[in-house]
Amino acid sequence: MSNSTRVLLGVVTLAFVGCGGGSSLPQHAGVVFAHVGSADSATGTSHVLTDDGQFFAGFHYGDPQATDWNATIDWRFLKANDAADSYRLKWTFTPSSGATATGSSDVAFDGLASVVVSVNDQLTITIDPLRPQNGG
């Protein structure tokens, strides 16, 4: 094989390497939110959406009739494909009484609409679009 043929094959190979099905970087900014109760609850804890992360949430009702709880929320960016970023959400829900529950869900976040994952009647996790502050 001549040197010019080897160079040509090298260029063709490099051209196809970048044509895979998705990006290795997230396309959309957002916030991961652990809501107390439903997704429309204004009570909870949030963290800026990054490639991967973790935060802790919980709620202590101050009422002996209600079950206090703590949760660990983890997420990991999987890939960007078409107009959405794929993430794997994982959670551990620990009530003050009863068994700890764990789960996960793969979700697609397009940066426009919220992604809602109902864990149970006490915890809902969302990924919400990052909204500009003060109309900016």
C-alpha positions as a Python dict, from the first residue, in 0.01 Angstrom:
ca = {
    (1, 'M'): (0, 0, 0),
    (2, 'S'): (139, 342, -88),
    (3, 'N'): (166, 626, 165),
    (4, 'S'): (-101, 831, -16),
    (5, 'T'): (-348, 539, 10),
    (6, 'R'): (-276, 500, 384),
    (7, 'V'): (-335, 871, 446),
    (8, 'L'): (-664, 862, 253),
    (9, 'L'): (-787, 562, 456),
    (10, 'G'): (-688, 740, 778),
    (11, 'V'): (-892, 1047, 681),
    (12, 'V'): (-1199, 838, 596),
    (13, 'T'): (-1173, 651, 928),
    (14, 'L'): (-1150, 975, 1126),
    (15, 'A'): (-1450, 1121, 946),
    (16, 'F'): (-1674, 835, 1061),
    (17, 'V'): (-1559, 824, 1423),
    (18, 'G'): (-1752, 1142, 1511),
    (19, 'C'): (-2075, 1036, 1339),
    (20, 'G'): (-2209, 817, 1622),
    (21, 'G'): (-2556, 836, 1769),
    (22, 'G'): (-2527, 1097, 2038),
    (23, 'S'): (-2310, 1345, 2216),
    (24, 'S'): (-2100, 1288, 2524),
    (25, 'L'): (-2205, 1628, 2666),
    (26, 'P'): (-2548, 1743, 2792),
    (27, 'Q'): (-2729, 1992, 2570),
    (28, 'H'): (-2976, 2138, 2822),
    (29, 'A'): (-2952, 2322, 3154),
    (30, 'G'): (-3185, 2224, 3434),
    (31, 'V'): (-3251, 2170, 3802),
    (32, 'V'): (-3312, 1840, 3980),
    (33, 'F'): (-3582, 1887, 4243),
    (34, 'A'): (-3700, 1655, 4520),
    (35, 'H'): (-4056, 1762, 4598),
    (36, 'V'): (-4234, 1679, 4921),
    (37, 'G'): (-4546, 1512, 4788),
    (38, 'S'): (-4646, 1598, 4433),
    (39, 'A'): (-4454, 1782, 4161),
    (40, 'D'): (-4656, 2100, 4219),
    (41, 'S'): (-4540, 2116, 4581),
    (42, 'A'): (-4335, 2424, 4657),
    (43, 'T'): (-4159, 2233, 4937),
    (44, 'G'): (-3842, 2041, 4873),
    (45, 'T'): (-3473, 2053, 4788),
    (46, 'S'): (-3302, 2119, 4457),
    (47, 'H'): (-2963, 2098, 4291),
    (48, 'V'): (-2837, 2231, 3958),
    (49, 'L'): (-2832, 1955, 3695),
    (50, 'T'): (-2475, 1851, 3617),
    (51, 'D'): (-2330, 1550, 3432),
    (52, 'D'): (-2366, 1352, 3752),
    (53, 'G'): (-2448, 1441, 4106),
    (54, 'Q'): (-2612, 1361, 4433),
    (55, 'F'): (-2803, 1544, 4701),
    (56, 'F'): (-3003, 1466, 5011),
    (57, 'A'): (-3365, 1553, 5077),
    (58, 'G'): (-3615, 1482, 5347),
    (59, 'F'): (-3907, 1608, 5542),
    (60, 'H'): (-3984, 1608, 5911),
    (61, 'Y'): (-4350, 1686, 5963),
    (62, 'G'): (-4344, 1759, 6335),
    (63, 'D'): (-4657, 1545, 6362),
    (64, 'P'): (-4638, 1200, 6524),
    (65, 'Q'): (-4916, 1083, 6290),
    (66, 'A'): (-4704, 1156, 5980),
    (67, 'T'): (-4400, 953, 5875),
    (68, 'D'): (-4081, 1157, 5851),
    (69, 'W'): (-3840, 1055, 5575),
    (70, 'N'): (-3499, 1112, 5417),
    (71, 'A'): (-3389, 1043, 5061),
    (72, 'T'): (-3074, 1034, 4856),
    (73, 'I'): (-3113, 1144, 4492),
    (74, 'D'): (-2844, 1051, 4238),
    (75, 'W'): (-2829, 1114, 3866),
    (76, 'R'): (-2588, 1041, 3584),
    (77, 'F'): (-2586, 1177, 3230),
    (78, 'L'): (-2600, 891, 2978),
    (79, 'K'): (-2605, 1059, 2636),
    (80, 'A'): (-2748, 1338, 2425),
    (81, 'N'): (-2954, 1218, 2132),
    (82, 'D'): (-3170, 1422, 1896),
    (83, 'A'): (-3315, 1704, 2105),
    (84, 'A'): (-3299, 1536, 2448),
    (85, 'D'): (-3041, 1442, 2709),
    (86, 'S'): (-3074, 1101, 2873),
    (87, 'Y'): (-3015, 1064, 3246),
    (88, 'R'): (-3039, 778, 3493),
    (89, 'L'): (-3209, 892, 3815),
    (90, 'K'): (-3159, 677, 4126),
    (91, 'W'): (-3307, 723, 4468),
    (92, 'T'): (-3308, 575, 4814),
    (93, 'F'): (-3613, 661, 5021),
    (94, 'T'): (-3583, 598, 5395),
    (95, 'P'): (-3893, 652, 5609),
    (96, 'S'): (-3856, 692, 5985),
    (97, 'S'): (-4055, 371, 6019),
    (98, 'G'): (-4077, 97, 5760),
    (99, 'A'): (-3849, -39, 5494),
    (100, 'T'): (-3603, 161, 5283),
    (101, 'A'): (-3697, 164, 4914),
    (102, 'T'): (-3459, 212, 4623),
    (103, 'G'): (-3533, 264, 4257),
    (104, 'S'): (-3414, 411, 3932),
    (105, 'S'): (-3555, 550, 3612),
    (106, 'D'): (-3398, 645, 3279),
    (107, 'V'): (-3544, 973, 3157),
    (108, 'A'): (-3512, 1206, 2858),
    (109, 'F'): (-3486, 1580, 2929),
    (110, 'D'): (-3536, 1823, 2639),
    (111, 'G'): (-3477, 2146, 2833),
    (112, 'L'): (-3833, 2265, 2763),
    (113, 'A'): (-4065, 2043, 2967),
    (114, 'S'): (-4022, 1906, 3316),
    (115, 'V'): (-3954, 1536, 3364),
    (116, 'V'): (-4161, 1396, 3653),
    (117, 'V'): (-4083, 1074, 3841),
    (118, 'S'): (-4326, 986, 4120),
    (119, 'V'): (-4141, 779, 4378),
    (120, 'N'): (-4436, 749, 4620),
    (121, 'D'): (-4697, 976, 4781),
    (122, 'Q'): (-4427, 1155, 4982),
    (123, 'L'): (-4154, 1210, 4720),
    (124, 'T'): (-4160, 1321, 4358),
    (125, 'I'): (-3841, 1393, 4164),
    (126, 'T'): (-3839, 1634, 3870),
    (127, 'I'): (-3584, 1769, 3629),
    (128, 'D'): (-3700, 2118, 3543),
    (129, 'P'): (-3575, 2358, 3275),
    (130, 'L'): (-3341, 2622, 3409),
    (131, 'R'): (-3543, 2940, 3388),
    (132, 'P'): (-3379, 3283, 3355),
    (133, 'Q'): (-3398, 3496, 3669),
    (134, 'N'): (-3559, 3840, 3673),
    (135, 'G'): (-3693, 3805, 3320),
    (136, 'G'): (-3336, 3783, 3183),
}
